[in-house]
Amino acid sequence: MPLLLSILLILQSCHSHSNMDDELMQLPSHKTESDPAKWKQEQKLQINGVKVIQTGQYTMVSIPAGLIFAQHSPKISWGSYPVLNDVACYIRMFRKVEVEVNVYEYCHDTHNRIFALSLARASEVADYLVDQGIDGRIVISRGLGNDKPIMAKECSNASSLGNSRIEIAFKEELT
């Protein structure tokens, strides 16, 4: 009798799991042009100085570090939470398989200091995204120091030039 009960429970759980899979398969595709809510959220981000770049099933959200952090600080500025909330809302609109939080930093004393600050900032942003409902199992944070500058280094204005930045990249699961 216990064996029969175990088999019934397993079958029931398999059945409810397959219904969940069917519901997930009905989520919209990653094209924001065809989804007014995603497009509206993208526009809101761009107004706040955040860039959204899409290539196939990959999306990158690029945020100037000055919008989120005070200069030389690893802590999120109080005034930046609305921007991060908008970013989290936008990311939650997609079925993701991975979310990478990469932070680049420039113009500090040593390579070790640059790396440590970028790593601390990446961790702060990743933790906040998880707190906002992004699945922590798929979030990866990396502090990449001064790798991959996008403009010539000018230490006095590095943050405004875009070299100090947060890039949140995610790959959407295909339906």
N, C-alpha and C positions, 0 to 999 in steps of 0.2 A: 504494500500500500504506500509506504513512504517514497518508493521509487517512482510510482505513478504520479504522485503529487509533485515530485521534483521535475519530472518531465513536463507536466502541465505548466508549472511556473516558468520553466525555460522557454517553452513555446509561447507563452503569453508575453514574456519580455521581448522575445524576438519579433513578435507581431507588433508590439507598441513601438519598437525601435524602427521597424520598416516604415511605419506611418510617419515617424519623425523624419526619416530620410526623404520621403516623398514631399513633405512640407518644405524641407531645405532645398530640394531641387527646384522649387517653384520661385525662388528668390530671383530678383531682376538681374540682368547682366550688368557688367561694369561700365557700360557706356553712359557717361553723364549727360550727353546731349539728349538722350532719350528719356532721361529721368529728371523731371523738373525740380524735385527736391534736392537731388545731388547738385544740379547745376546752380540752384539758388545758394546752396551752402558754399560752393566753390567761389561764387561771386562775392559772398560775404567775407571769405578768407582773403581774397585778392584785395578787397577794399582795405583790409587791415594790414596789408603789406606781406601777406603770405602767398607764395607761388605754388600752384598745383600743376604738375607736369605728368601727362599720361602717355605711356608708350605701350600699346598692346594691353596685356593684362597687368602691367606694372604701373603703379602710381607713386609719385614722390611729392611730398609736401615739404617745401623749403621755407624755413622761418629764420629771419635774421636774429642772431643771438641777442641783440639789443632789445628786441621786443619781449623777450622772456626773462633775461637775466640782467642784473646790474653788472657794470664792468668789474671784471676779476672775481665775480661771485659765483659759487656753485648752487646757490639757492634761487628758486623761482621767485620773481618779484610779484608782490601782491597784485599789482595792476595788470599783470599778464594772464591771470586766470581766465578771463573771458575769451582771449585768443586761444588758449589751450583747450578750453571747453568746446569752442567751435571746431578745432582740429579733431578732437576726440569724437564729436558728433559726426563729422564728415567720415572719419575712418570706420565708425560703426555702421555706416550705410552699406558697406561692402562685405562680401563673404571672403575672408582673408585666409591664406594659408601661412603667412609669415608677416611680421611687422618688424622692420629694422629701424632703430633710432640711432643715427650716426651724428655725432657732434664734432665740429671742427672749431679750433680756437687758434688765435694768433697773438703775437707780440707780448709775450711774457718773458721773464728772466731766462729760464732754461727750458730745454726740451722736456725734462721731467715735469716741470711745473705746467707746461702747456698740455702735456698728455694727462696729467692728474686732473686738471680743471675740466678738460673735455670729457673725461671718463665720469667725473662726478656729475656734470651737467646731463650727460646721456642717461645716467642712472635716475636722476631726478625726473626727467621728462618721461622715461619709460614707466617709472613707478606711478606717476600721475595718470598716464594713459590707462594703466591697469586699474587704478582706483576709479576711473571713469567708465569702466565696463569693457575695456579691451582685454581679451583672453590672455592672461599672463603666460600661458604655455607657448604662445607663438610670438612673444615680444623678445627681441634681442636688442641689447644696448651696447654701443661701442663708442669709446672716446678715441678719436682718430687724430688728435693733436693738430699739427699743421700740414697734414697730408692733403693733397688735392686742392690747392688754392684756385679760386675762380677769377681772381684779379691780382695784379701786381701787389706785393706786400708794401703797405705804407702803414707803419705801426701806429701813427697818430690817429688814423681813421679806419682801422681794419674792420671794426664792427659795422660801420656804415657802408663799407665797400662790399660786404657780403662774405668775406672770408671766414668770419666768425658766424657760424650758422648751425642750425639744427635741420637735418634732413631725415624725414620719416618716410621710409619707402615700404610699400607693401605690394604683395602679389595677390591678385584675386583668384580665387578658385573658379575654374571654368564650370559652367553648368551644362 
